[in-house]
Amino acid sequence: MITAENKAKAFSLTQTHKTDVGSPQAQASVLTVRIKEVTEHLKSNKHDHMGRRGLIQMVARRKKLLKYLEANDFDAYKATVAALGLRK
């Protein structure tokens, strides 16, 4: 589970304004933190297939958000990928 502090830190990485929690950048940022947590969980719990399924869904959702951002605001996309440390 993502804590409130971790969520606030994730939002602060890519927010466009102080109360921004719904932009694609902010959502992708929170998903990235959650993906990292679930990945660590799955390293020690190899047979947690429902956790693995949830991880795949989160990765797909983040991919869709970044694809939307790339198509509509390429500069914000580049900044988001750099801030989150993703490989694209």
C-alpha positions as CSV (number, residue, x, y, z in Angstrom):
1,M,0.0,0.0,0.0
2,I,1.2,3.4,-0.8
3,T,1.3,5.8,2.2
4,A,0.0,9.3,2.1
5,E,3.6,10.7,2.4
6,N,4.8,8.6,-0.6
7,K,1.8,9.7,-2.6
8,A,2.4,13.3,-1.8
9,K,6.1,13.0,-2.8
10,A,5.0,11.3,-6.1
11,F,2.6,14.1,-6.9
12,S,5.2,16.7,-6.1
13,L,7.5,15.3,-8.8
14,T,5.2,16.1,-11.7
15,Q,2.4,18.4,-10.6
16,T,1.5,21.3,-12.9
17,H,0.1,23.3,-10.0
18,K,-0.2,22.9,-6.2
19,T,-3.5,21.0,-6.1
20,D,-2.9,18.9,-9.3
21,V,-3.7,15.3,-8.7
22,G,-5.6,14.4,-11.9
23,S,-3.3,15.3,-14.7
24,P,-1.7,12.4,-16.7
25,Q,1.7,13.4,-15.3
26,A,0.5,13.1,-11.7
27,Q,-1.3,9.9,-12.2
28,A,1.7,8.3,-14.0
29,S,3.9,9.4,-11.1
30,V,1.7,7.7,-8.5
31,L,1.4,4.6,-10.6
32,T,5.2,4.4,-10.8
33,V,5.5,4.4,-7.0
34,R,2.9,1.7,-6.7
35,I,4.6,-0.3,-9.5
36,K,7.9,-0.2,-7.6
37,E,6.2,-1.3,-4.3
38,V,4.4,-4.3,-6.0
39,T,7.6,-5.3,-7.8
40,E,9.4,-5.5,-4.5
41,H,6.6,-7.5,-3.0
42,L,6.6,-10.0,-5.9
43,K,10.4,-10.5,-5.6
44,S,9.7,-12.3,-2.2
45,N,6.3,-13.7,-3.1
46,K,6.8,-15.4,-6.4
47,H,3.4,-17.3,-6.3
48,D,1.3,-14.2,-5.8
49,H,-0.5,-14.4,-9.2
50,M,-3.2,-11.8,-8.4
51,G,-0.5,-9.4,-7.3
52,R,1.3,-10.0,-10.6
53,R,-2.0,-9.4,-12.5
54,G,-2.5,-6.1,-10.7
55,L,1.1,-5.1,-11.6
56,I,0.5,-5.8,-15.3
57,Q,-2.7,-3.7,-15.1
58,M,-0.9,-0.8,-13.5
59,V,1.9,-0.9,-16.1
60,A,-0.7,-0.9,-18.9
61,R,-2.5,2.0,-17.3
62,R,0.7,4.0,-17.0
63,K,1.6,3.1,-20.6
64,K,-1.7,4.5,-21.8
65,L,-1.3,7.7,-19.8
66,L,2.2,8.3,-21.2
67,K,1.0,7.5,-24.7
68,Y,-1.8,10.1,-24.3
69,L,0.7,12.6,-22.9
70,E,3.1,12.0,-25.7
71,A,0.5,12.6,-28.3
72,N,-0.9,15.8,-26.8
73,D,1.9,17.5,-25.0
74,F,5.3,16.2,-26.0
75,D,7.3,18.6,-23.8
76,A,5.4,17.5,-20.7
77,Y,5.9,13.9,-21.7
78,K,9.7,14.3,-21.9
79,A,9.8,16.1,-18.6
80,T,7.6,13.4,-16.9
81,V,9.7,10.5,-18.3
82,A,12.9,12.2,-17.1
83,A,11.4,13.0,-13.6
84,L,10.2,9.4,-13.1
85,G,13.4,7.8,-14.5
86,L,11.6,5.7,-17.1
87,R,13.4,4.3,-20.2
88,K,11.4,5.8,-23.0
